[in-house]
Amino acid sequence: MKNISLYKIPIIYMLLYIILILFTGVWLFLLSQGLDGTESVIKTLRGSINALEPKSLQNFIEVTTPHIFAIGVSVFIVSHFMLFSTKISEKKSLAIFLLLFIFALVDIFSYGLIILGLLVSGWIKLLSMFVFVFLFLLMISMVAVSL
């Protein structure tokens, strides 16, 4: 007989780890967009929307490859912890997971659209990133509630 209560230890560890990864990812994004000690986060986001730096295809590949791997693995691992949930329906969790993957791909590949000149601003990238972070926090809270 399996002792389901022992699954709480790796799940709690994973939740803390994923939240720290998410926080550092957002922080590194803000730092790469010019956040320093004298500016606010809002001013940095406005600057990244209004004045995009020129990007190259090589830079796109360098950024996209680890992001696809890291985001995919993170969502994959967290979603598998939902297998032990008896409190949240399978339909709801499946819908969240699919939306997570969709917004992750939109976030990653909107960078490529900026390179090609199809997007003149970073609005779609920022919006998809914020929706992805929100959905990811929702999924983590679903895992936490299902403990």
C-alpha contacts under 8 A as a table, 3 or more apart, distances in Angstrom:
res1	aa1	res2	aa2	distance
3	N	6	L	5.87
3	N	7	Y	7.73
4	I	7	Y	5.50
4	I	8	K	7.72
5	S	8	K	5.74
6	L	9	I	5.99
7	Y	10	P	5.91
7	Y	11	I	6.31
8	K	11	I	5.02
8	K	12	I	5.93
8	K	147	L	6.49
9	I	12	I	5.41
9	I	13	Y	6.27
10	P	13	Y	4.99
10	P	14	M	5.92
11	I	14	M	5.03
11	I	15	L	6.09
11	I	81	F	7.11
12	I	15	L	5.06
12	I	16	L	6.31
12	I	144	A	7.69
13	Y	16	L	5.33
13	Y	17	Y	6.15
14	M	17	Y	4.99
14	M	18	I	5.96
14	M	78	V	7.88
15	L	18	I	5.23
15	L	19	I	6.12
15	L	140	I	6.62
15	L	144	A	7.76
16	L	19	I	5.22
16	L	20	L	6.26
17	Y	20	L	5.21
17	Y	21	I	6.24
18	I	21	I	4.98
18	I	22	L	6.06
18	I	74	S	7.36
19	I	22	L	5.04
19	I	23	F	6.10
20	L	23	F	5.07
20	L	24	T	6.10
21	I	24	T	5.21
21	I	25	G	5.98
22	L	25	G	5.05
22	L	26	V	6.30
22	L	133	V	7.65
23	F	26	V	5.33
23	F	27	W	6.13
24	T	27	W	4.87
24	T	28	L	5.92
25	G	28	L	5.16
25	G	29	F	6.16
26	V	29	F	5.04
26	V	30	L	6.28
27	W	30	L	5.12
27	W	31	L	6.17
28	L	31	L	4.95
28	L	32	S	6.04
29	F	32	S	5.16
29	F	33	Q	6.34
30	L	33	Q	5.09
30	L	34	G	6.62
30	L	35	L	5.59
30	L	41	V	7.40
30	L	44	T	7.12
30	L	45	L	7.58
31	L	34	G	5.31
31	L	35	L	4.72
31	L	36	D	7.00
32	S	35	L	7.19
33	Q	44	T	6.59
33	Q	45	L	7.50
33	Q	47	G	7.86
33	Q	48	S	5.93
34	G	44	T	6.23
35	L	39	E	6.26
35	L	40	S	7.28
35	L	41	V	6.80
35	L	44	T	5.63
36	D	39	E	5.84
37	G	40	S	7.90
39	E	43	K	6.31
39	E	44	T	6.73
40	S	43	K	5.28
40	S	44	T	6.34
41	V	44	T	5.11
41	V	45	L	6.24
42	I	45	L	5.14
42	I	46	R	6.19
43	K	46	R	5.09
43	K	47	G	6.16
44	T	47	G	5.07
44	T	48	S	6.25
45	L	48	S	5.09
45	L	49	I	6.23
46	R	49	I	5.14
46	R	50	N	6.12
47	G	50	N	5.26
47	G	51	A	5.79
47	G	52	L	7.89
48	S	51	A	5.61
48	S	52	L	5.68
48	S	122	G	7.05
49	I	52	L	6.41
49	I	121	S	5.45
49	I	122	G	4.95
49	I	123	W	6.41
50	N	121	S	6.55
50	N	122	G	7.92
51	A	121	S	7.87
52	L	121	S	6.97
52	L	122	G	7.47
54	P	115	I	7.32
55	K	59	N	6.53
55	K	60	F	7.33
55	K	114	I	7.76
55	K	115	I	5.49
56	S	59	N	5.16
56	S	60	F	6.26
56	S	115	I	6.25
57	L	60	F	4.86
57	L	61	I	6.31
57	L	112	G	7.59
57	L	115	I	6.98
58	Q	61	I	5.20
58	Q	62	E	6.23
59	N	62	E	5.02
59	N	63	V	6.16
60	F	63	V	5.23
60	F	64	T	5.82
60	F	111	Y	6.97
60	F	112	G	6.33
60	F	115	I	7.88
61	I	64	T	5.09
61	I	65	T	5.92
62	E	65	T	6.02
62	E	66	P	7.41
63	V	66	P	6.35
63	V	67	H	6.49
64	T	67	H	5.15
64	T	68	I	6.01
64	T	108	I	6.25
64	T	109	F	7.77
65	T	68	I	5.48
65	T	69	F	6.44
66	P	69	F	5.12
66	P	70	A	5.89
67	H	70	A	5.15
67	H	71	I	5.75
67	H	108	I	7.36
68	I	71	I	5.48
68	I	72	G	5.79
68	I	105	L	7.78
68	I	108	I	7.52
69	F	72	G	5.27
69	F	73	V	6.05
70	A	73	V	5.26
70	A	74	S	6.04
71	I	74	S	5.14
71	I	75	V	6.13
71	I	104	A	7.28
72	G	75	V	5.36
72	G	76	F	5.93
72	G	101	F	7.45
73	V	76	F	4.94
73	V	77	I	6.04
74	S	77	I	5.32
74	S	78	V	6.18
75	V	78	V	5.24
75	V	79	S	5.86
75	V	97	F	7.35
75	V	100	L	7.63
75	V	101	F	7.79
75	V	136	F	7.89
76	F	79	S	5.23
76	F	80	H	6.28
77	I	80	H	5.26
77	I	81	F	6.74
78	V	81	F	5.36
78	V	82	M	7.07
78	V	139	M	7.81
78	V	140	I	7.25
78	V	143	V	7.64
79	S	82	M	5.30
79	S	83	L	7.48
79	S	93	S	7.91
79	S	97	F	6.98
79	S	139	M	7.91
80	H	83	L	5.49
81	F	84	F	6.00
81	F	85	S	7.56
81	F	143	V	6.89
82	M	85	S	5.10
82	M	93	S	7.55
82	M	143	V	6.10
82	M	146	S	7.64
84	F	146	S	7.83
85	S	88	I	6.22
85	S	143	V	7.49
85	S	146	S	5.13
85	S	147	L	7.18
86	T	89	S	7.40
86	T	146	S	6.80
87	K	145	V	7.83
87	K	146	S	5.67
88	I	92	K	7.09
88	I	93	S	7.10
88	I	142	M	7.37
88	I	146	S	6.91
89	S	92	K	5.52
89	S	93	S	6.51
90	E	93	S	5.26
90	E	94	L	5.97
91	K	94	L	5.16
91	K	95	A	6.15
92	K	95	A	5.20
92	K	96	I	6.34
93	S	96	I	5.15
93	S	97	F	6.20
93	S	139	M	7.63
94	L	97	F	5.10
94	L	98	L	6.18
95	A	98	L	5.27
95	A	99	L	6.18
96	I	99	L	5.16
96	I	100	L	6.04
96	I	135	L	6.87
96	I	139	M	6.93
97	F	100	L	4.98
97	F	101	F	6.35
97	F	139	M	7.85
98	L	101	F	5.26
98	L	102	I	6.19
99	L	102	I	5.01
99	L	103	F	6.06
99	L	135	L	7.77
100	L	103	F	5.35
100	L	104	A	6.01
100	L	132	F	5.93
100	L	135	L	6.29
100	L	136	F	6.85
101	F	104	A	5.03
101	F	105	L	6.20
102	I	105	L	5.27
102	I	106	V	6.24
103	F	106	V	4.90
103	F	107	D	5.93
103	F	128	S	5.64
103	F	129	M	7.35
103	F	131	V	7.06
103	F	132	F	5.60
104	A	107	D	5.07
104	A	108	I	6.15
104	A	128	S	7.35
104	A	129	M	7.36
104	A	132	F	6.21
105	L	108	I	5.11
105	L	109	F	5.86
106	V	109	F	5.33
106	V	110	S	5.68
106	V	125	K	7.40
106	V	128	S	6.44
107	D	110	S	5.45
107	D	111	Y	7.12
107	D	124	I	7.55
107	D	125	K	5.11
107	D	126	L	7.61
107	D	128	S	5.19
107	D	129	M	5.66
108	I	111	Y	5.81
108	I	112	G	7.56
108	I	125	K	7.71
109	F	112	G	5.03
109	F	113	L	6.55
110	S	113	L	4.86
110	S	114	I	6.26
110	S	119	L	7.80
110	S	124	I	6.89
110	S	125	K	5.66
111	Y	114	I	5.13
111	Y	115	I	6.49
111	Y	125	K	6.92
112	G	115	I	5.02
112	G	116	L	6.32
113	L	116	L	5.06
113	L	117	G	6.18
113	L	118	L	5.25
113	L	119	L	5.78
114	I	117	G	5.09
114	I	118	L	5.89
114	I	119	L	4.82
114	I	120	V	6.57
114	I	121	S	7.38
114	I	122	G	7.54
115	I	118	L	7.69
116	L	119	L	7.80
117	G	120	V	6.39
119	L	122	G	7.21
121	S	124	I	7.68
122	G	125	K	5.16
122	G	126	L	6.04
123	W	126	L	5.16
123	W	127	L	5.90
124	I	127	L	5.11
124	I	128	S	5.93
125	K	128	S	5.28
125	K	129	M	6.03
126	L	129	M	5.02
126	L	130	F	6.16
127	L	130	F	5.22
127	L	131	V	6.18
128	S	131	V	5.08
128	S	132	F	5.96
129	M	132	F	5.03
129	M	133	V	6.15
130	F	133	V	5.10
130	F	134	F	6.10
131	V	134	F	5.04
131	V	135	L	6.06
132	F	135	L	5.14
132	F	136	F	5.96
133	V	136	F	5.02
133	V	137	L	6.11
134	F	137	L	5.19
134	F	138	L	6.13
135	L	138	L	4.85
135	L	139	M	6.09
136	F	139	M	5.01
136	F	140	I	6.17
137	L	140	I	5.00
137	L	141	S	6.07
138	L	141	S	5.07
138	L	142	M	6.16
139	M	142	M	4.93
139	M	143	V	6.34
140	I	143	V	5.06
140	I	144	A	6.18
141	S	144	A	4.84
141	S	145	V	6.01
142	M	145	V	5.12
142	M	146	S	6.11
143	V	146	S	5.09
143	V	147	L	6.55
144	A	147	L	5.47
